[in-house]
Amino acid sequence: MPNKNIVPWETIIAFVTDAFAGLGVPREEAAICADVLLESDRRGIESHGVNRFKPIYIDRIVEGIQKPVTEFEIVRETKTTAVADGHDGMGQVIGHKAMSLAIAKAKEYGMGMVAVRNSCHYGIAGYYASMAAKAGMIGITGTNARPSIAPTFGVENMLGTNPLTIAFPTDEEFDFVLDCATSITQRGKLEYFARMGKDTPKGMVVGNDGLPQTDTEDILKKFGTGEAALAPLGGIGEELAGYKGYGYATVVEVLSAALQQGNFLWALNGITDGKKVPFHLGHFFIAIDTEAFMGLEAFKKTAGGIMRDLRASRKAPGHDRIFTAGEKEWLVWQQRKDVGVAINTAVQGEMSKVRDSLGLTQYVFPWEED
């Protein structure tokens, strides 16, 4: 019997694109939004894929806090740098345009950097860093976000999960892609736990009393009021070096706000006088052309050699394999590319509602078939 939770890639790509277009996103840009969103599912990052399709993107467009038509305005530019204003448009489109510009500058001058203000959630950061890697470059990106992380020795959620993401090509079948939050986990993972009815593992979230919080639904409510916060990467306090995650989160916050004169910390909360407002997020994108150094092929060979040496090193008892960044995601894609994307029960209902509200009657999902 076929798995009724699995939607073929061709179908899900077409549906998500049509849904974005149905809400006013220009079709070419709707395709970019769909590609970024579904890249998460291709890599096995369910917390940022179709699970977020309705609540993070569709609902925000409907609520008027995110614009379906993106105005990407260059407000300042040099040969190697640019500052762009996204005017609260689609974060995926803004991110794609910004990294494309950074890559173009790097091709001509060796390096390029674009800082962005007034954007929205741009999906997985690894998508944009990988754009540079596919172009034979080193790609670096980061974004600030709604306050979620407490500073070391603090309990108030001040910093976003603020990923610092790096990708580069190797001579292997997959690129190196390090895409992770500077918090001990990301807010999207907690949203995923809530949708699945799961508690949050002890130690990921701290309350105002300094004690761990585990009730996921309650945690998400408390984030908005400042009564709960994520621990930084490393953990609470100094014993497990949580100050390192706190420091890196701060670096991303500065690079996502100071260069472009954008919003930061609690100004990114998305709430003003009790009403939802645009988030006005900031991002940064860096592309470094390997040809400007000793050449792409030489870079790929050395980078690949480092990866192979790491994986060939001695394994801990009970483990027969060491992975390098980007490898697990590539393996997930090998398993999923000919099958499709698994849609959990909660998201199935949301997808059906989106389809019905937009009149996309050409789509009949597997869970609806007899």
C-alpha positions as a Python dict, from the first residue, in 0.01 Angstrom:
ca = {
    (1, 'M'): (0, 0, 0),
    (2, 'P'): (145, 343, -93),
    (3, 'N'): (241, 580, 189),
    (4, 'K'): (-33, 842, 204),
    (5, 'N'): (198, 1085, 386),
    (6, 'I'): (439, 1115, 93),
    (7, 'V'): (390, 1386, -170),
    (8, 'P'): (608, 1361, -486),
    (9, 'W'): (855, 1645, -532),
    (10, 'E'): (698, 1756, -859),
    (11, 'T'): (359, 1793, -691),
    (12, 'I'): (476, 1972, -376),
    (13, 'I'): (696, 2214, -573),
    (14, 'A'): (407, 2302, -805),
    (15, 'F'): (159, 2338, -518),
    (16, 'V'): (378, 2561, -300),
    (17, 'T'): (464, 2777, -601),
    (18, 'D'): (97, 2810, -699),
    (19, 'A'): (-1, 2893, -341),
    (20, 'F'): (254, 3174, -314),
    (21, 'A'): (149, 3303, -656),
    (22, 'G'): (-216, 3283, -551),
    (23, 'L'): (-139, 3526, -269),
    (24, 'G'): (19, 3779, -502),
    (25, 'V'): (384, 3674, -515),
    (26, 'P'): (507, 3715, -876),
    (27, 'R'): (541, 3366, -1026),
    (28, 'E'): (917, 3380, -1081),
    (29, 'E'): (963, 3490, -719),
    (30, 'A'): (707, 3235, -599),
    (31, 'A'): (930, 2966, -753),
    (32, 'I'): (1228, 3100, -555),
    (33, 'C'): (1024, 3097, -233),
    (34, 'A'): (917, 2738, -298),
    (35, 'D'): (1272, 2629, -379),
    (36, 'V'): (1414, 2778, -57),
    (37, 'L'): (1132, 2635, 155),
    (38, 'L'): (1158, 2284, 12),
    (39, 'E'): (1537, 2280, 24),
    (40, 'S'): (1489, 2234, 398),
    (41, 'D'): (1294, 1913, 337),
    (42, 'R'): (1547, 1796, 80),
    (43, 'R'): (1814, 1826, 348),
    (44, 'G'): (1604, 1672, 625),
    (45, 'I'): (1559, 2000, 814),
    (46, 'E'): (1187, 1955, 879),
    (47, 'S'): (1169, 2246, 1124),
    (48, 'H'): (1216, 2493, 836),
    (49, 'G'): (1037, 2318, 550),
    (50, 'V'): (670, 2263, 469),
    (51, 'N'): (602, 2261, 844),
    (52, 'R'): (647, 2640, 829),
    (53, 'F'): (471, 2695, 497),
    (54, 'K'): (142, 2821, 639),
    (55, 'P'): (220, 2971, 982),
    (56, 'I'): (538, 3155, 888),
    (57, 'Y'): (471, 3261, 529),
    (58, 'I'): (108, 3219, 420),
    (59, 'D'): (-40, 3357, 743),
    (60, 'R'): (198, 3652, 750),
    (61, 'I'): (105, 3754, 396),
    (62, 'V'): (-265, 3723, 481),
    (63, 'E'): (-216, 3924, 802),
    (64, 'G'): (-43, 4201, 609),
    (65, 'I'): (285, 4187, 800),
    (66, 'Q'): (480, 4057, 499),
    (67, 'K'): (446, 4191, 146),
    (68, 'P'): (398, 3941, -139),
    (69, 'V'): (562, 4175, -391),
    (70, 'T'): (924, 4239, -299),
    (71, 'E'): (1087, 4578, -356),
    (72, 'F'): (1462, 4515, -338),
    (73, 'E'): (1620, 4860, -316),
    (74, 'I'): (1996, 4925, -323),
    (75, 'V'): (2049, 5222, -90),
    (76, 'R'): (2429, 5231, -99),
    (77, 'E'): (2686, 5051, -313),
    (78, 'T'): (3057, 5019, -386),
    (79, 'K'): (3237, 4781, -621),
    (80, 'T'): (3257, 4511, -351),
    (81, 'T'): (2972, 4599, -114),
    (82, 'A'): (2608, 4699, -109),
    (83, 'V'): (2335, 4786, 141),
    (84, 'A'): (1984, 4678, 43),
    (85, 'D'): (1639, 4750, 185),
    (86, 'G'): (1388, 4468, 144),
    (87, 'H'): (1085, 4679, 241),
    (88, 'D'): (930, 4383, 429),
    (89, 'G'): (900, 4169, 116),
    (90, 'M'): (958, 3795, 84),
    (91, 'G'): (1273, 3701, 274),
    (92, 'Q'): (1361, 3422, 31),
    (93, 'V'): (1352, 3660, -265),
    (94, 'I'): (1553, 3921, -77),
    (95, 'G'): (1811, 3661, 25),
    (96, 'H'): (1839, 3521, -328),
    (97, 'K'): (1889, 3866, -480),
    (98, 'A'): (2139, 3970, -213),
    (99, 'M'): (2360, 3662, -242),
    (100, 'S'): (2339, 3676, -622),
    (101, 'L'): (2471, 4032, -603),
    (102, 'A'): (2749, 3932, -361),
    (103, 'I'): (2852, 3650, -597),
    (104, 'A'): (2854, 3883, -897),
    (105, 'K'): (3079, 4128, -712),
    (106, 'A'): (3311, 3846, -600),
    (107, 'K'): (3345, 3719, -958),
    (108, 'E'): (3468, 4061, -1065),
    (109, 'Y'): (3662, 4177, -760),
    (110, 'G'): (3741, 3861, -559),
    (111, 'M'): (3505, 3933, -271),
    (112, 'G'): (3155, 4071, -231),
    (113, 'M'): (2932, 4152, 65),
    (114, 'V'): (2571, 4268, 83),
    (115, 'A'): (2399, 4381, 403),
    (116, 'V'): (2018, 4383, 414),
    (117, 'R'): (1760, 4557, 633),
    (118, 'N'): (1381, 4539, 658),
    (119, 'S'): (1349, 4176, 551),
    (120, 'C'): (1149, 3878, 676),
    (121, 'H'): (1233, 3517, 764),
    (122, 'Y'): (1449, 3394, 475),
    (123, 'G'): (1433, 3018, 536),
    (124, 'I'): (1742, 2807, 592),
    (125, 'A'): (2059, 3013, 581),
    (126, 'G'): (2242, 2723, 418),
    (127, 'Y'): (2052, 2780, 94),
    (128, 'Y'): (2228, 3112, 34),
    (129, 'A'): (2573, 2999, 146),
    (130, 'S'): (2531, 2701, -90),
    (131, 'M'): (2457, 2939, -378),
    (132, 'A'): (2814, 3066, -341),
    (133, 'A'): (2958, 2716, -303),
    (134, 'K'): (2789, 2608, -627),
    (135, 'A'): (2954, 2908, -793),
    (136, 'G'): (3295, 2785, -673),
    (137, 'M'): (3310, 3030, -385),
    (138, 'I'): (3308, 3044, -9),
    (139, 'G'): (2966, 3163, 106),
    (140, 'I'): (2889, 3315, 445),
    (141, 'T'): (2554, 3443, 568),
    (142, 'G'): (2373, 3524, 889),
    (143, 'T'): (2048, 3676, 1005),
    (144, 'N'): (1905, 3817, 1322),
    (145, 'A'): (1562, 3705, 1438),
    (146, 'R'): (1292, 3745, 1702),
    (147, 'P'): (1442, 3752, 2053),
    (148, 'S'): (1487, 3397, 2182),
    (149, 'I'): (1831, 3363, 2345),
    (150, 'A'): (1923, 3481, 2694),
    (151, 'P'): (2276, 3622, 2742),
    (152, 'T'): (2507, 3420, 2964),
    (153, 'F'): (2400, 3475, 3327),
    (154, 'G'): (2072, 3627, 3203),
    (155, 'V'): (1718, 3490, 3172),
    (156, 'E'): (1558, 3743, 2934),
    (157, 'N'): (1527, 3650, 2566),
    (158, 'M'): (1732, 3922, 2396),
    (159, 'L'): (1906, 3774, 2091),
    (160, 'G'): (1760, 3575, 1804),
    (161, 'T'): (1873, 3223, 1717),
    (162, 'N'): (2105, 3404, 1473),
    (163, 'P'): (2265, 3137, 1250),
    (164, 'L'): (2623, 3190, 1135),
    (165, 'T'): (2642, 2979, 820),
    (166, 'I'): (2937, 2887, 597),
    (167, 'A'): (2956, 2675, 281),
    (168, 'F'): (3233, 2596, 35),
    (169, 'P'): (3298, 2351, -248),
    (170, 'T'): (3505, 2034, -214),
    (171, 'D'): (3617, 1770, -462),
    (172, 'E'): (3359, 1530, -316),
    (173, 'E'): (2997, 1469, -419),
    (174, 'F'): (2870, 1723, -169),
    (175, 'D'): (2978, 2067, -51),
    (176, 'F'): (3071, 2154, 305),
    (177, 'V'): (2772, 2335, 457),
    (178, 'L'): (2770, 2436, 822),
    (179, 'D'): (2422, 2571, 892),
    (180, 'C'): (2329, 2597, 1257),
    (181, 'A'): (2183, 2841, 1506),
    (182, 'T'): (2392, 3007, 1774),
    (183, 'S'): (2134, 2889, 2029),
    (184, 'I'): (2132, 2539, 2176),
    (185, 'T'): (1838, 2472, 1943),
    (186, 'Q'): (1629, 2691, 1714),
    (187, 'R'): (1284, 2832, 1770),
    (188, 'G'): (1161, 2642, 1465),
    (189, 'K'): (1247, 2312, 1636),
    (190, 'L'): (1028, 2408, 1932),
    (191, 'E'): (746, 2502, 1694),
    (192, 'Y'): (790, 2157, 1541),
    (193, 'F'): (777, 1996, 1887),
    (194, 'A'): (453, 2185, 1958),
    (195, 'R'): (293, 2067, 1635),
    (196, 'M'): (392, 1709, 1719),
    (197, 'G'): (271, 1739, 2080),
    (198, 'K'): (619, 1684, 2224),
    (199, 'D'): (783, 1832, 2533),
    (200, 'T'): (1105, 2030, 2495),
    (201, 'P'): (1411, 1838, 2623),
    (202, 'K'): (1531, 1961, 2960),
    (203, 'G'): (1812, 2214, 2942),
    (204, 'M'): (1721, 2387, 2615),
    (205, 'V'): (1504, 2660, 2766),
    (206, 'V'): (1539, 2864, 3085),
    (207, 'G'): (1259, 3043, 3272),
    (208, 'N'): (1275, 3368, 3466),
    (209, 'D'): (1338, 3161, 3778),
    (210, 'G'): (1655, 3023, 3618),
    (211, 'L'): (1510, 2670, 3595),
    (212, 'P'): (1472, 2456, 3280),
    (213, 'Q'): (1133, 2468, 3103),
    (214, 'T'): (986, 2168, 2915),
    (215, 'D'): (620, 2250, 2831),
    (216, 'T'): (658, 2343, 2464),
    (217, 'E'): (324, 2520, 2419),
    (218, 'D'): (386, 2723, 2734),
    (219, 'I'): (742, 2802, 2627),
    (220, 'L'): (628, 2948, 2294),
    (221, 'K'): (380, 3171, 2476),
    (222, 'K'): (644, 3280, 2727),
    (223, 'F'): (888, 3373, 2450),
    (224, 'G'): (659, 3661, 2356),
    (225, 'T'): (637, 3793, 2711),
    (226, 'G'): (1002, 3745, 2802),
    (227, 'E'): (926, 3476, 3060),
    (228, 'A'): (1134, 3207, 2887),
    (229, 'A'): (1446, 3205, 2673),
    (230, 'L'): (1659, 2961, 2477),
    (231, 'A'): (2003, 2881, 2610),
    (232, 'P'): (2292, 2984, 2385),
    (233, 'L'): (2499, 2721, 2204),
    (234, 'G'): (2695, 2540, 2473),
    (235, 'G'): (2435, 2575, 2744),
    (236, 'I'): (2336, 2785, 3042),
    (237, 'G'): (2616, 2969, 3225),
    (238, 'E'): (2991, 2925, 3176),
    (239, 'E'): (3049, 2564, 3280),
    (240, 'L'): (2962, 2430, 2932),
    (241, 'A'): (3097, 2742, 2756),
    (242, 'G'): (2759, 2892, 2673),
    (243, 'Y'): (2935, 3228, 2653),
    (244, 'K'): (3072, 3114, 2316),
    (245, 'G'): (2727, 3074, 2166),
    (246, 'Y'): (2625, 3403, 2327),
    (247, 'G'): (2927, 3573, 2171),
    (248, 'Y'): (2865, 3435, 1821),
    (249, 'A'): (2495, 3527, 1842),
    (250, 'T'): (2601, 3882, 1926),
    (251, 'V'): (2838, 3892, 1627),
    (252, 'V'): (2553, 3793, 1394),
    (253, 'E'): (2324, 4052, 1557),
    (254, 'V'): (2576, 4329, 1495),
    (255, 'L'): (2648, 4228, 1134),
    (256, 'S'): (2273, 4204, 1069),
    (257, 'A'): (2199, 4551, 1206),
    (258, 'A'): (2497, 4786, 1236),
    (259, 'L'): (2624, 4780, 875),
    (260, 'Q'): (2278, 4847, 730),
    (261, 'Q'): (2137, 5053, 1021),
    (262, 'G'): (1856, 4805, 1078),
    (263, 'N'): (1651, 4696, 1378),
    (264, 'F'): (1796, 4479, 1655),
    (265, 'L'): (1712, 4285, 1972),
    (266, 'W'): (1360, 4357, 2103),
    (267, 'A'): (1280, 4585, 1808),
    (268, 'L'): (1254, 4257, 1611),
    (269, 'N'): (977, 4114, 1827),
    (270, 'G'): (705, 4166, 1565),
    (271, 'I'): (466, 4319, 1819),
    (272, 'T'): (387, 4687, 1875),
    (273, 'D'): (116, 4795, 2120),
    (274, 'G'): (-11, 4438, 2125),
    (275, 'K'): (-50, 4420, 1746),
    (276, 'K'): (149, 4219, 1492),
    (277, 'V'): (383, 4426, 1277),
    (278, 'P'): (655, 4344, 1020),
    (279, 'F'): (969, 4197, 1175),
    (280, 'H'): (1220, 4419, 989),
    (281, 'L'): (1494, 4154, 1004),
    (282, 'G'): (1851, 4207, 887),
    (283, 'H'): (2081, 3971, 699),
    (284, 'F'): (2435, 3972, 561),
    (285, 'F'): (2581, 3780, 266),
    (286, 'I'): (2949, 3730, 183),
    (287, 'A'): (3098, 3561, -124),
    (288, 'I'): (3471, 3493, -158),
    (289, 'D'): (3601, 3375, -497),
    (290, 'T'): (3850, 3090, -457),
    (291, 'E'): (3998, 3179, -798),
    (292, 'A'): (4126, 3502, -642),
    (293, 'F'): (4357, 3291, -424),
    (294, 'M'): (4519, 2968, -548),
    (295, 'G'): (4232, 2861, -770),
    (296, 'L'): (3911, 2662, -737),
    (297, 'E'): (4050, 2315, -811),
    (298, 'A'): (4335, 2355, -563),
    (299, 'F'): (4089, 2476, -299),
    (300, 'K'): (3849, 2187, -359),
    (301, 'K'): (4128, 1930, -339),
    (302, 'T'): (4261, 2060, -9),
    (303, 'A'): (3914, 2108, 140),
    (304, 'G'): (3815, 1756, 35),
    (305, 'G'): (4137, 1615, 181),
    (306, 'I'): (4063, 1777, 516),
    (307, 'M'): (3713, 1626, 517),
    (308, 'R'): (3843, 1279, 432),
    (309, 'D'): (4111, 1292, 701),
    (310, 'L'): (3852, 1396, 959),
    (311, 'R'): (3620, 1110, 867),
    (312, 'A'): (3908, 861, 867),
    (313, 'S'): (4019, 950, 1220),
    (314, 'R'): (3970, 711, 1515),
    (315, 'K'): (3607, 653, 1613),
    (316, 'A'): (3468, 655, 1963),
    (317, 'P'): (3351, 320, 2104),
    (318, 'G'): (3007, 237, 1971),
    (319, 'H'): (3046, 456, 1662),
    (320, 'D'): (3160, 337, 1323),
    (321, 'R'): (3135, 662, 1130),
    (322, 'I'): (3236, 1029, 1155),
    (323, 'F'): (3049, 1286, 948),
    (324, 'T'): (3151, 1625, 811),
    (325, 'A'): (2911, 1920, 770),
    (326, 'G'): (2679, 1879, 475),
    (327, 'E'): (2725, 1501, 451),
    (328, 'K'): (2416, 1396, 645),
    (329, 'E'): (2200, 1636, 449),
    (330, 'W'): (2337, 1495, 122),
    (331, 'L'): (2260, 1142, 240),
    (332, 'V'): (1902, 1243, 324),
    (333, 'W'): (1861, 1378, -28),
    (334, 'Q'): (1987, 1051, -177),
    (335, 'Q'): (1708, 876, 13),
    (336, 'R'): (1436, 1128, -70),
    (337, 'K'): (1508, 1247, -423),
    (338, 'D'): (1315, 967, -595),
    (339, 'V'): (1040, 944, -332),
    (340, 'G'): (907, 1281, -219),
    (341, 'V'): (850, 1472, 102),
    (342, 'A'): (674, 1329, 408),
    (343, 'I'): (391, 1550, 537),
    (344, 'N'): (279, 1501, 899),
    (345, 'T'): (-89, 1499, 994),
    (346, 'A'): (-101, 1857, 1124),
    (347, 'V'): (56, 1997, 807),
    (348, 'Q'): (-169, 1786, 586),
    (349, 'G'): (-470, 1972, 722),
    (350, 'E'): (-301, 2309, 671),
    (351, 'M'): (-210, 2228, 312),
    (352, 'S'): (-564, 2120, 232),
    (353, 'K'): (-701, 2444, 383),
    (354, 'V'): (-456, 2658, 185),
    (355, 'R'): (-551, 2476, -134),
    (356, 'D'): (-923, 2521, -71),
    (357, 'S'): (-892, 2888, 24),
    (358, 'L'): (-701, 2964, -296),
    (359, 'G'): (-918, 2748, -521),
    (360, 'L'): (-628, 2525, -630),
    (361, 'T'): (-868, 2242, -707),
    (362, 'Q'): (-623, 2066, -942),
    (363, 'Y'): (-441, 1927, -638),
    (364, 'V'): (-559, 1608, -469),
    (365, 'F'): (-316, 1498, -199),
    (366, 'P'): (-233, 1133, -121),
    (367, 'W'): (-404, 1145, 220),
    (368, 'E'): (-729, 1239, 47),
    (369, 'E'): (-727, 952, -198),
    (370, 'D'): (-941, 641, -140),
}
